[in-house]
Amino acid sequence: MKELTKQELEKLYYENTNDEVCRILGITKVTLVKYVKQAGIEPKGKGGGMCSPKLQIVSEKG
């Protein structure tokens, strides 16, 4: 099992693409996101982990 500090993961995460980090660590993107969340690292990217709503549920149209 590899060991990595939060600071090391943060540096890899912010200085590389997700694909590059996954290749370096030998993990999938899903696993990378899980580790980033567990470490309390702020997600990068335009959405910051939030998706924009594409559908709004209403009781009646109009």
mmCIF file of the N, C-alpha and C atoms, coordinates in Angstrom:
data_MODEL
# 
_entry.id   MODEL 
# 
loop_
_atom_site.group_PDB 
_atom_site.id 
_atom_site.type_symbol 
_atom_site.label_atom_id 
_atom_site.label_alt_id 
_atom_site.label_comp_id 
_atom_site.label_asym_id 
_atom_site.label_entity_id 
_atom_site.label_seq_id 
_atom_site.pdbx_PDB_ins_code 
_atom_site.Cartn_x 
_atom_site.Cartn_y 
_atom_site.Cartn_z 
_atom_site.occupancy 
_atom_site.B_iso_or_equiv 
_atom_site.pdbx_formal_charge 
_atom_site.auth_seq_id 
_atom_site.auth_comp_id 
_atom_site.auth_asym_id 
_atom_site.auth_atom_id 
_atom_site.pdbx_PDB_model_num 
ATOM 1   N N  . MET A 1 1  ? 0.839   -1.178 0.000   1.00 0.00 ? 1  MET A N  1 
ATOM 2   C CA . MET A 1 1  ? 0.000   0.000  0.000   1.00 0.00 ? 1  MET A CA 1 
ATOM 3   C C  . MET A 1 1  ? 0.887   1.245  0.000   1.00 0.00 ? 1  MET A C  1 
ATOM 4   N N  . LYS A 1 2  ? 0.551   2.176  -0.876  1.00 0.00 ? 2  LYS A N  1 
ATOM 5   C CA . LYS A 1 2  ? 1.303   3.432  -0.944  1.00 0.00 ? 2  LYS A CA 1 
ATOM 6   C C  . LYS A 1 2  ? 0.844   4.363  0.168   1.00 0.00 ? 2  LYS A C  1 
ATOM 7   N N  . GLU A 1 3  ? 1.732   5.198  0.629   1.00 0.00 ? 3  GLU A N  1 
ATOM 8   C CA . GLU A 1 3  ? 1.385   6.222  1.606   1.00 0.00 ? 3  GLU A CA 1 
ATOM 9   C C  . GLU A 1 3  ? 1.623   7.587  0.981   1.00 0.00 ? 3  GLU A C  1 
ATOM 10  N N  . LEU A 1 4  ? 0.705   8.500  1.249   1.00 0.00 ? 4  LEU A N  1 
ATOM 11  C CA . LEU A 1 4  ? 0.756   9.830  0.660   1.00 0.00 ? 4  LEU A CA 1 
ATOM 12  C C  . LEU A 1 4  ? 0.182   10.801 1.673   1.00 0.00 ? 4  LEU A C  1 
ATOM 13  N N  . THR A 1 5  ? 0.873   11.903 1.904   1.00 0.00 ? 5  THR A N  1 
ATOM 14  C CA . THR A 1 5  ? 0.336   12.911 2.820   1.00 0.00 ? 5  THR A CA 1 
ATOM 15  C C  . THR A 1 5  ? -0.723  13.740 2.101   1.00 0.00 ? 5  THR A C  1 
ATOM 16  N N  . LYS A 1 6  ? -1.526  14.445 2.880   1.00 0.00 ? 6  LYS A N  1 
ATOM 17  C CA . LYS A 1 6  ? -2.530  15.333 2.296   1.00 0.00 ? 6  LYS A CA 1 
ATOM 18  C C  . LYS A 1 6  ? -1.848  16.369 1.416   1.00 0.00 ? 6  LYS A C  1 
ATOM 19  N N  . GLN A 1 7  ? -0.730  16.908 1.867   1.00 0.00 ? 7  GLN A N  1 
ATOM 20  C CA . GLN A 1 7  ? -0.008  17.921 1.109   1.00 0.00 ? 7  GLN A CA 1 
ATOM 21  C C  . GLN A 1 7  ? 0.503   17.358 -0.221  1.00 0.00 ? 7  GLN A C  1 
ATOM 22  N N  . GLU A 1 8  ? 0.988   16.123 -0.205  1.00 0.00 ? 8  GLU A N  1 
ATOM 23  C CA . GLU A 1 8  ? 1.479   15.501 -1.443  1.00 0.00 ? 8  GLU A CA 1 
ATOM 24  C C  . GLU A 1 8  ? 0.334   15.276 -2.429  1.00 0.00 ? 8  GLU A C  1 
ATOM 25  N N  . LEU A 1 9  ? -0.797  14.784 -1.907  1.00 0.00 ? 9  LEU A N  1 
ATOM 26  C CA . LEU A 1 9  ? -1.957  14.565 -2.772  1.00 0.00 ? 9  LEU A CA 1 
ATOM 27  C C  . LEU A 1 9  ? -2.462  15.880 -3.338  1.00 0.00 ? 9  LEU A C  1 
ATOM 28  N N  . GLU A 1 10 ? -2.514  16.903 -2.484  1.00 0.00 ? 10 GLU A N  1 
ATOM 29  C CA . GLU A 1 10 ? -2.984  18.216 -2.912  1.00 0.00 ? 10 GLU A CA 1 
ATOM 30  C C  . GLU A 1 10 ? -2.093  18.773 -4.020  1.00 0.00 ? 10 GLU A C  1 
ATOM 31  N N  . LYS A 1 11 ? -0.791  18.634 -3.867  1.00 0.00 ? 11 LYS A N  1 
ATOM 32  C CA . LYS A 1 11 ? 0.145   19.131 -4.873  1.00 0.00 ? 11 LYS A CA 1 
ATOM 33  C C  . LYS A 1 11 ? -0.041  18.385 -6.198  1.00 0.00 ? 11 LYS A C  1 
ATOM 34  N N  . LEU A 1 12 ? -0.123  17.061 -6.130  1.00 0.00 ? 12 LEU A N  1 
ATOM 35  C CA . LEU A 1 12 ? -0.365  16.276 -7.344  1.00 0.00 ? 12 LEU A CA 1 
ATOM 36  C C  . LEU A 1 12 ? -1.674  16.690 -8.005  1.00 0.00 ? 12 LEU A C  1 
ATOM 37  N N  . TYR A 1 13 ? -2.707  16.831 -7.198  1.00 0.00 ? 13 TYR A N  1 
ATOM 38  C CA . TYR A 1 13 ? -4.049  17.127 -7.688  1.00 0.00 ? 13 TYR A CA 1 
ATOM 39  C C  . TYR A 1 13 ? -4.129  18.476 -8.390  1.00 0.00 ? 13 TYR A C  1 
ATOM 40  N N  . TYR A 1 14 ? -3.537  19.494 -7.793  1.00 0.00 ? 14 TYR A N  1 
ATOM 41  C CA . TYR A 1 14 ? -3.630  20.845 -8.367  1.00 0.00 ? 14 TYR A CA 1 
ATOM 42  C C  . TYR A 1 14 ? -2.626  21.104 -9.491  1.00 0.00 ? 14 TYR A C  1 
ATOM 43  N N  . GLU A 1 15 ? -1.536  20.363 -9.539  1.00 0.00 ? 15 GLU A N  1 
ATOM 44  C CA . GLU A 1 15 ? -0.497  20.622 -10.537 1.00 0.00 ? 15 GLU A CA 1 
ATOM 45  C C  . GLU A 1 15 ? -0.574  19.701 -11.757 1.00 0.00 ? 15 GLU A C  1 
ATOM 46  N N  . ASN A 1 16 ? -1.527  18.768 -11.769 1.00 0.00 ? 16 ASN A N  1 
ATOM 47  C CA . ASN A 1 16 ? -1.671  17.813 -12.870 1.00 0.00 ? 16 ASN A CA 1 
ATOM 48  C C  . ASN A 1 16 ? -3.136  17.676 -13.231 1.00 0.00 ? 16 ASN A C  1 
ATOM 49  N N  . THR A 1 17 ? -3.375  17.093 -14.388 1.00 0.00 ? 17 THR A N  1 
ATOM 50  C CA . THR A 1 17 ? -4.756  16.754 -14.733 1.00 0.00 ? 17 THR A CA 1 
ATOM 51  C C  . THR A 1 17 ? -5.163  15.526 -13.922 1.00 0.00 ? 17 THR A C  1 
ATOM 52  N N  . ASN A 1 18 ? -6.470  15.306 -13.810 1.00 0.00 ? 18 ASN A N  1 
ATOM 53  C CA . ASN A 1 18 ? -6.947  14.134 -13.087 1.00 0.00 ? 18 ASN A CA 1 
ATOM 54  C C  . ASN A 1 18 ? -6.430  12.849 -13.728 1.00 0.00 ? 18 ASN A C  1 
ATOM 55  N N  . ASP A 1 19 ? -6.380  12.813 -15.060 1.00 0.00 ? 19 ASP A N  1 
ATOM 56  C CA . ASP A 1 19 ? -5.860  11.642 -15.763 1.00 0.00 ? 19 ASP A CA 1 
ATOM 57  C C  . ASP A 1 19 ? -4.405  11.374 -15.383 1.00 0.00 ? 19 ASP A C  1 
ATOM 58  N N  . GLU A 1 20 ? -3.600  12.435 -15.309 1.00 0.00 ? 20 GLU A N  1 
ATOM 59  C CA . GLU A 1 20 ? -2.190  12.282 -14.951 1.00 0.00 ? 20 GLU A CA 1 
ATOM 60  C C  . GLU A 1 20 ? -2.031  11.784 -13.513 1.00 0.00 ? 20 GLU A C  1 
ATOM 61  N N  . VAL A 1 21 ? -2.817  12.343 -12.599 1.00 0.00 ? 21 VAL A N  1 
ATOM 62  C CA . VAL A 1 21 ? -2.742  11.917 -11.197 1.00 0.00 ? 21 VAL A CA 1 
ATOM 63  C C  . VAL A 1 21 ? -3.125  10.443 -11.080 1.00 0.00 ? 21 VAL A C  1 
ATOM 64  N N  . CYS A 1 22 ? -4.169  10.048 -11.780 1.00 0.00 ? 22 CYS A N  1 
ATOM 65  C CA . CYS A 1 22 ? -4.606  8.653  -11.746 1.00 0.00 ? 22 CYS A CA 1 
ATOM 66  C C  . CYS A 1 22 ? -3.525  7.720  -12.283 1.00 0.00 ? 22 CYS A C  1 
ATOM 67  N N  . ARG A 1 23 ? -2.883  8.130  -13.354 1.00 0.00 ? 23 ARG A N  1 
ATOM 68  C CA . ARG A 1 23 ? -1.802  7.324  -13.921 1.00 0.00 ? 23 ARG A CA 1 
ATOM 69  C C  . ARG A 1 23 ? -0.630  7.224  -12.953 1.00 0.00 ? 23 ARG A C  1 
ATOM 70  N N  . ILE A 1 24 ? -0.257  8.349  -12.338 1.00 0.00 ? 24 ILE A N  1 
ATOM 71  C CA . ILE A 1 24 ? 0.861   8.376  -11.393 1.00 0.00 ? 24 ILE A CA 1 
ATOM 72  C C  . ILE A 1 24 ? 0.592   7.467  -10.196 1.00 0.00 ? 24 ILE A C  1 
ATOM 73  N N  . LEU A 1 25 ? -0.645  7.535  -9.683  1.00 0.00 ? 25 LEU A N  1 
ATOM 74  C CA . LEU A 1 25 ? -0.985  6.773  -8.479  1.00 0.00 ? 25 LEU A CA 1 
ATOM 75  C C  . LEU A 1 25 ? -1.511  5.369  -8.777  1.00 0.00 ? 25 LEU A C  1 
ATOM 76  N N  . GLY A 1 26 ? -1.842  5.110  -10.041 1.00 0.00 ? 26 GLY A N  1 
ATOM 77  C CA . GLY A 1 26 ? -2.369  3.800  -10.415 1.00 0.00 ? 26 GLY A CA 1 
ATOM 78  C C  . GLY A 1 26 ? -3.781  3.570  -9.892  1.00 0.00 ? 26 GLY A C  1 
ATOM 79  N N  . ILE A 1 27 ? -4.621  4.625  -9.948  1.00 0.00 ? 27 ILE A N  1 
ATOM 80  C CA . ILE A 1 27 ? -5.991  4.547  -9.455  1.00 0.00 ? 27 ILE A CA 1 
ATOM 81  C C  . ILE A 1 27 ? -6.959  5.065  -10.513 1.00 0.00 ? 27 ILE A C  1 
ATOM 82  N N  . THR A 1 28 ? -8.249  4.867  -10.269 1.00 0.00 ? 28 THR A N  1 
ATOM 83  C CA . THR A 1 28 ? -9.266  5.373  -11.190 1.00 0.00 ? 28 THR A CA 1 
ATOM 84  C C  . THR A 1 28 ? -9.685  6.784  -10.777 1.00 0.00 ? 28 THR A C  1 
ATOM 85  N N  . LYS A 1 29 ? -10.427 7.457  -11.655 1.00 0.00 ? 29 LYS A N  1 
ATOM 86  C CA . LYS A 1 29 ? -10.914 8.809  -11.352 1.00 0.00 ? 29 LYS A CA 1 
ATOM 87  C C  . LYS A 1 29 ? -11.880 8.801  -10.170 1.00 0.00 ? 29 LYS A C  1 
ATOM 88  N N  . VAL A 1 30 ? -12.711 7.766  -10.091 1.00 0.00 ? 30 VAL A N  1 
ATOM 89  C CA . VAL A 1 30 ? -13.654 7.655  -8.974  1.00 0.00 ? 30 VAL A CA 1 
ATOM 90  C C  . VAL A 1 30 ? -12.889 7.572  -7.656  1.00 0.00 ? 30 VAL A C  1 
ATOM 91  N N  . THR A 1 31 ? -11.832 6.786  -7.633  1.00 0.00 ? 31 THR A N  1 
ATOM 92  C CA . THR A 1 31 ? -11.008 6.642  -6.431  1.00 0.00 ? 31 THR A CA 1 
ATOM 93  C C  . THR A 1 31 ? -10.300 7.944  -6.104  1.00 0.00 ? 31 THR A C  1 
ATOM 94  N N  . LEU A 1 32 ? -9.829  8.652  -7.114  1.00 0.00 ? 32 LEU A N  1 
ATOM 95  C CA . LEU A 1 32 ? -9.173  9.945  -6.894  1.00 0.00 ? 32 LEU A CA 1 
ATOM 96  C C  . LEU A 1 32 ? -10.137 10.920 -6.232  1.00 0.00 ? 32 LEU A C  1 
ATOM 97  N N  . VAL A 1 33 ? -11.347 11.009 -6.741  1.00 0.00 ? 33 VAL A N  1 
ATOM 98  C CA . VAL A 1 33 ? -12.340 11.920 -6.171  1.00 0.00 ? 33 VAL A CA 1 
ATOM 99  C C  . VAL A 1 33 ? -12.624 11.536 -4.716  1.00 0.00 ? 33 VAL A C  1 
ATOM 100 N N  . LYS A 1 34 ? -12.714 10.251 -4.443  1.00 0.00 ? 34 LYS A N  1 
ATOM 101 C CA . LYS A 1 34 ? -12.957 9.769  -3.079  1.00 0.00 ? 34 LYS A CA 1 
ATOM 102 C C  . LYS A 1 34 ? -11.821 10.199 -2.148  1.00 0.00 ? 34 LYS A C  1 
ATOM 103 N N  . TYR A 1 35 ? -10.576 10.017 -2.586  1.00 0.00 ? 35 TYR A N  1 
ATOM 104 C CA . TYR A 1 35 ? -9.422  10.400 -1.767  1.00 0.00 ? 35 TYR A CA 1 
ATOM 105 C C  . TYR A 1 35 ? -9.365  11.904 -1.544  1.00 0.00 ? 35 TYR A C  1 
ATOM 106 N N  . VAL A 1 36 ? -9.676  12.677 -2.573  1.00 0.00 ? 36 VAL A N  1 
ATOM 107 C CA . VAL A 1 36 ? -9.662  14.142 -2.467  1.00 0.00 ? 36 VAL A CA 1 
ATOM 108 C C  . VAL A 1 36 ? -10.694 14.596 -1.438  1.00 0.00 ? 36 VAL A C  1 
ATOM 109 N N  . LYS A 1 37 ? -11.894 14.019 -1.504  1.00 0.00 ? 37 LYS A N  1 
ATOM 110 C CA . LYS A 1 37 ? -12.940 14.358 -0.536  1.00 0.00 ? 37 LYS A CA 1 
ATOM 111 C C  . LYS A 1 37 ? -12.533 13.953 0.880   1.00 0.00 ? 37 LYS A C  1 
ATOM 112 N N  . GLN A 1 38 ? -11.988 12.747 1.027   1.00 0.00 ? 38 GLN A N  1 
ATOM 113 C CA . GLN A 1 38 ? -11.576 12.253 2.340   1.00 0.00 ? 38 GLN A CA 1 
ATOM 114 C C  . GLN A 1 38 ? -10.495 13.128 2.956   1.00 0.00 ? 38 GLN A C  1 
ATOM 115 N N  . ALA A 1 39 ? -9.624  13.671 2.109   1.00 0.00 ? 39 ALA A N  1 
ATOM 116 C CA . ALA A 1 39 ? -8.522  14.501 2.598   1.00 0.00 ? 39 ALA A CA 1 
ATOM 117 C C  . ALA A 1 39 ? -8.969  15.930 2.885   1.00 0.00 ? 39 ALA A C  1 
ATOM 118 N N  . GLY A 1 40 ? -10.197 16.270 2.491   1.00 0.00 ? 40 GLY A N  1 
ATOM 119 C CA . GLY A 1 40 ? -10.696 17.624 2.714   1.00 0.00 ? 40 GLY A CA 1 
ATOM 120 C C  . GLY A 1 40 ? -10.099 18.647 1.767   1.00 0.00 ? 40 GLY A C  1 
ATOM 121 N N  . ILE A 1 41 ? -9.729  18.197 0.569   1.00 0.00 ? 41 ILE A N  1 
ATOM 122 C CA . ILE A 1 41 ? -9.147  19.082 -0.442  1.00 0.00 ? 41 ILE A CA 1 
ATOM 123 C C  . ILE A 1 41 ? -10.283 19.685 -1.261  1.00 0.00 ? 41 ILE A C  1 
ATOM 124 N N  . GLU A 1 42 ? -10.205 20.984 -1.492  1.00 0.00 ? 42 GLU A N  1 
ATOM 125 C CA . GLU A 1 42 ? -11.226 21.695 -2.270  1.00 0.00 ? 42 GLU A CA 1 
ATOM 126 C C  . GLU A 1 42 ? -11.179 21.211 -3.718  1.00 0.00 ? 42 GLU A C  1 
ATOM 127 N N  . PRO A 1 43 ? -12.313 20.758 -4.271  1.00 0.00 ? 43 PRO A N  1 
ATOM 128 C CA . PRO A 1 43 ? -12.321 20.281 -5.661  1.00 0.00 ? 43 PRO A CA 1 
ATOM 129 C C  . PRO A 1 43 ? -11.938 21.386 -6.634  1.00 0.00 ? 43 PRO A C  1 
ATOM 130 N N  . LYS A 1 44 ? -11.167 21.019 -7.643  1.00 0.00 ? 44 LYS A N  1 
ATOM 131 C CA . LYS A 1 44 ? -10.800 22.009 -8.658  1.00 0.00 ? 44 LYS A CA 1 
ATOM 132 C C  . LYS A 1 44 ? -11.816 21.971 -9.776  1.00 0.00 ? 44 LYS A C  1 
ATOM 133 N N  . GLY A 1 45 ? -11.762 22.940 -10.647 1.00 0.00 ? 45 GLY A N  1 
ATOM 134 C CA . GLY A 1 45 ? -12.641 22.968 -11.806 1.00 0.00 ? 45 GLY A CA 1 
ATOM 135 C C  . GLY A 1 45 ? -13.699 24.029 -11.681 1.00 0.00 ? 45 GLY A C  1 
ATOM 136 N N  . LYS A 1 46 ? -14.359 24.285 -12.780 1.00 0.00 ? 46 LYS A N  1 
ATOM 137 C CA . LYS A 1 46 ? -15.321 25.369 -12.835 1.00 0.00 ? 46 LYS A CA 1 
ATOM 138 C C  . LYS A 1 46 ? -16.531 25.140 -11.951 1.00 0.00 ? 46 LYS A C  1 
ATOM 139 N N  . GLY A 1 47 ? -16.904 23.874 -11.744 1.00 0.00 ? 47 GLY A N  1 
ATOM 140 C CA . GLY A 1 47 ? -18.091 23.601 -10.952 1.00 0.00 ? 47 GLY A CA 1 
ATOM 141 C C  . GLY A 1 47 ? -17.819 23.461 -9.472  1.00 0.00 ? 47 GLY A C  1 
ATOM 142 N N  . GLY A 1 48 ? -16.577 23.236 -9.097  1.00 0.00 ? 48 GLY A N  1 
ATOM 143 C CA . GLY A 1 48 ? -16.263 23.033 -7.697  1.00 0.00 ? 48 GLY A CA 1 
ATOM 144 C C  . GLY A 1 48 ? -17.049 21.874 -7.097  1.00 0.00 ? 48 GLY A C  1 
ATOM 145 N N  . GLY A 1 49 ? -17.364 20.873 -7.927  1.00 0.00 ? 49 GLY A N  1 
ATOM 146 C CA . GLY A 1 49 ? -18.086 19.721 -7.448  1.00 0.00 ? 49 GLY A CA 1 
ATOM 147 C C  . GLY A 1 49 ? -19.597 19.889 -7.475  1.00 0.00 ? 49 GLY A C  1 
ATOM 148 N N  . MET A 1 50 ? -20.074 21.029 -7.913  1.00 0.00 ? 50 MET A N  1 
ATOM 149 C CA . MET A 1 50 ? -21.509 21.267 -7.964  1.00 0.00 ? 50 MET A CA 1 
ATOM 150 C C  . MET A 1 50 ? -21.958 21.215 -9.420  1.00 0.00 ? 50 MET A C  1 
ATOM 151 N N  . CYS A 1 51 ? -23.057 20.520 -9.688  1.00 0.00 ? 51 CYS A N  1 
ATOM 152 C CA . CYS A 1 51 ? -23.585 20.529 -11.048 1.00 0.00 ? 51 CYS A CA 1 
ATOM 153 C C  . CYS A 1 51 ? -24.725 21.531 -11.154 1.00 0.00 ? 51 CYS A C  1 
ATOM 154 N N  . SER A 1 52 ? -24.834 22.091 -12.304 1.00 0.00 ? 52 SER A N  1 
ATOM 155 C CA . SER A 1 52 ? -25.914 23.059 -12.499 1.00 0.00 ? 52 SER A CA 1 
ATOM 156 C C  . SER A 1 52 ? -27.206 22.292 -12.772 1.00 0.00 ? 52 SER A C  1 
ATOM 157 N N  . PRO A 1 53 ? -28.308 22.738 -12.190 1.00 0.00 ? 53 PRO A N  1 
ATOM 158 C CA . PRO A 1 53 ? -29.567 22.019 -12.386 1.00 0.00 ? 53 PRO A CA 1 
ATOM 159 C C  . PRO A 1 53 ? -30.061 22.130 -13.827 1.00 0.00 ? 53 PRO A C  1 
ATOM 160 N N  . LYS A 1 54 ? -30.519 21.024 -14.350 1.00 0.00 ? 54 LYS A N  1 
ATOM 161 C CA . LYS A 1 54 ? -31.043 21.004 -15.710 1.00 0.00 ? 54 LYS A CA 1 
ATOM 162 C C  . LYS A 1 54 ? -32.549 20.801 -15.695 1.00 0.00 ? 54 LYS A C  1 
ATOM 163 N N  . LEU A 1 55 ? -33.112 20.555 -14.533 1.00 0.00 ? 55 LEU A N  1 
ATOM 164 C CA . LEU A 1 55 ? -34.522 20.282 -14.406 1.00 0.00 ? 55 LEU A CA 1 
ATOM 165 C C  . LEU A 1 55 ? -35.030 20.834 -13.093 1.00 0.00 ? 55 LEU A C  1 
ATOM 166 N N  . GLN A 1 56 ? -36.154 21.471 -13.126 1.00 0.00 ? 56 GLN A N  1 
ATOM 167 C CA . GLN A 1 56 ? -36.770 21.980 -11.906 1.00 0.00 ? 56 GLN A CA 1 
ATOM 168 C C  . GLN A 1 56 ? -38.135 21.322 -11.770 1.00 0.00 ? 56 GLN A C  1 
ATOM 169 N N  . ILE A 1 57 ? -38.382 20.728 -10.612 1.00 0.00 ? 57 ILE A N  1 
ATOM 170 C CA . ILE A 1 57 ? -39.649 20.059 -10.370 1.00 0.00 ? 57 ILE A CA 1 
ATOM 171 C C  . ILE A 1 57 ? -40.624 21.080 -9.780  1.00 0.00 ? 57 ILE A C  1 
ATOM 172 N N  . VAL A 1 58 ? -41.783 21.227 -10.421 1.00 0.00 ? 58 VAL A N  1 
ATOM 173 C CA . VAL A 1 58 ? -42.809 22.170 -9.956  1.00 0.00 ? 58 VAL A CA 1 
ATOM 174 C C  . VAL A 1 58 ? -44.131 21.415 -9.802  1.00 0.00 ? 58 VAL A C  1 
ATOM 175 N N  . SER A 1 59 ? -45.024 21.963 -8.982  1.00 0.00 ? 59 SER A N  1 
ATOM 176 C CA . SER A 1 59 ? -46.315 21.310 -8.780  1.00 0.00 ? 59 SER A CA 1 
ATOM 177 C C  . SER A 1 59 ? -47.231 21.503 -9.994  1.00 0.00 ? 59 SER A C  1 
ATOM 178 N N  . GLU A 1 60 ? -47.159 22.671 -10.623 1.00 0.00 ? 60 GLU A N  1 
ATOM 179 C CA . GLU A 1 60 ? -47.964 22.944 -11.822 1.00 0.00 ? 60 GLU A CA 1 
ATOM 180 C C  . GLU A 1 60 ? -47.166 23.804 -12.778 1.00 0.00 ? 60 GLU A C  1 
ATOM 181 N N  . LYS A 1 61 ? -47.334 23.604 -14.058 1.00 0.00 ? 61 LYS A N  1 
ATOM 182 C CA . LYS A 1 61 ? -46.664 24.434 -15.054 1.00 0.00 ? 61 LYS A CA 1 
ATOM 183 C C  . LYS A 1 61 ? -47.346 25.788 -15.126 1.00 0.00 ? 61 LYS A C  1 
ATOM 184 N N  . GLY A 1 62 ? -46.541 26.796 -15.397 1.00 0.00 ? 62 GLY A N  1 
ATOM 185 C CA . GLY A 1 62 ? -47.166 28.087 -15.606 1.00 0.00 ? 62 GLY A CA 1 
ATOM 186 C C  . GLY A 1 62 ? -46.602 29.129 -14.813 1.00 0.00 ? 62 GLY A C  1 
# 
